[in-house]
Amino acid sequence: METRDLVVVTGGSRGIGAAVCRGLAARGHAVAVNYAGNAEAADAVVDAVVADGGRARAIAADIADERQVAALFEQAEAELGALAGLVNNAGILGEARPLDEQDAHALERLLAVNVLGPLLCCRAAVRRLSTRHGGQGGAIVNISSVAARTGGIYGTVAYAATKGAVESLTRGLANEVAREGVRVNAVAPGLIATDMSPADVDRLAESGVPMGRVGRPEEIAEAVGWLMSPAAGYVTGTTMTVSGGR
Ligand code: NAP
């Protein structure tokens, strides 16, 4: 019988994505660990999964590039079998400065990675998973941010806007494919300790997070793993906030 347990995780080489890869592998998924340029970090995630008896491959692709996204899904399926899910995790913060000081090219790149990328990856996944396309269904989890609701910390208005778009994409696509076997949800992390975190993240958490601490990438991975699993079979179109109360 064909196994259908592949999940493509964009930005799986570091931070939240790396924890998501390890968590999904522990739940029995084969994982395509996508990355932009840090091959060493992606290989380390693959090595950790394989050492634990799982299956994973590192695949480089800029998710803002249509052709590279197509190649990512083709290579993932060629090496790891049929697609069962997608985690749209890759994202960038952009320039941390007020909007009136932002450069248009930097804004274009932010929108391309954080909005166009998830749209292209969702399109590629739906074309494989949807029963309308002859697929057997599956699940998509998009990584948003509490910034979609709060507007972000000072200097991250544009980033917050991209995450608002991710939540609209989640809601709309969930409606579109609800009768085609595909569930689409989002996880909105609060302050999580990764390379993206600001230098004063602990101080920010102390003053701005009800629980008073920064979150761990593994705490996001747990939510993603559940939303991806059959236990969440009646859950679609929702955003789960994992933020220590923020
Ligand atoms: P991170 O540590 O900076 O890691 C970013 C990951 O995305 C890396 O694996 C990176 O690959 C990859 N990436 C970046 N641009 C890419 C592109 N164009 N194509 C493919 N991959 C790309 O980030 P993080 O903190 O884990 O954040 C992950 C997600 O969570 C993002 O969507 C972020 O907005 C969201 N989030 C984070 C926080 C937080 O506090 N950290 C809070 C809320 C939401 P390389 O290793 O090759 O560079």
Boltz pocket constraint, residues with backbone or C-beta under 6 A from the ligand:
constraints:
  - pocket:
      binder: B
      contacts: [[A, 10], [A, 11], [A, 12], [A, 13], [A, 14], [A, 15], [A, 16], [A, 17], [A, 34], [A, 35], [A, 36], [A, 37], [A, 38], [A, 39], [A, 41], [A, 61], [A, 62], [A, 63], [A, 64], [A, 88], [A, 89], [A, 90], [A, 91], [A, 92], [A, 113], [A, 143], [A, 144], [A, 145], [A, 146], [A, 188], [A, 189], [A, 190], [A, 191], [A, 192], [A, 193], [A, 194], [A, 195], [A, 196], [A, 197]]
      max_distance: 6.0
